[in-house]
Amino acid sequence: MPGKKVEAAQQPETLKTTLETAPAAASAFSITPTLVADQVYEALRTAILTGELAGGSPLRVRDVAAMVGTSVMPVREAIRRLEETGLATRLAAHRGAVVREFTVGELIHIYEVRAILEIEAAARGAVNVTVADVARMDAACVRMQKAVADGRVWDALDDDEDLLRTLYSASGNPVLVENIEQLWLQCRPYKVIGATEAIEHQDASLWTPQPAILAAARARDAKTAAKLTKQSLASARRRLEKRLEAQ
């Protein structure tokens, strides 16, 4: 995932809990005055991406401000940024925002667009990767496999995205990569759920495409890189569809 990584375990208390009891929890979760809006945004973003704030959770400006011990202005800015990145949605005028919920249909649409963009990026990147790019992909793959073995879901996803970002960036089209990263951000809560279940059930299928994509990039094989990317996204989509339909 793009952005600063924050381990869920490092959070002093789940934001879902603190938002419900904001005044009492103010001392448990404080933010320094420097770049307050950025820090409020990062705290809320991390809570959403790790599932601490579930879809539909209200983001009441005064509650969040009381919880972090700041004024309402930086909180409004942070929530506005969450809306811009697709992690929050506004119910109606003067009714505030909530953590965004995805339906199965909407998630399918996201994965359809991801497939279009990422298959193209993989094909273009595979023929343009440098030796340094391949080395970085290799290092990310090793880190990812170690994180999976250790049960570190967040790190495993970060390393997976680092590997793919390197490949896609070799396409030479930063706008393409930027749009892919935005879709990753929107999907991250569900990727966390899927990766957690895969690790808990020792399902290695989620982590097998990356070494094969790395091998295709090393061989400058655009056709195979595109095919593997298509298969990986289709598998991930099916896994998420099944998970959401079961809820």
JOCORRA-V410370 format. One record per helix or strand of 3 or more residues. SS is the DSSP state (helix for helix, strand for strand). FROM is the first residue (numbers start at 1). TO is the last residue. Records with the same first field share a line. If there is no record, write none. Layout:
# JOCORRA-V410370
SS=FROM-TO / FROM-TO
This chain:
# JOCORRA-V410370
helix=8-10 / 15-20 / 22-28 / 36-49 / 61-68 / 72-84 / 104-126 / 131-150 / 153-169 / 174-200 / 204-206 / 208-218 / 222-245
strand=88-90 / 97-99
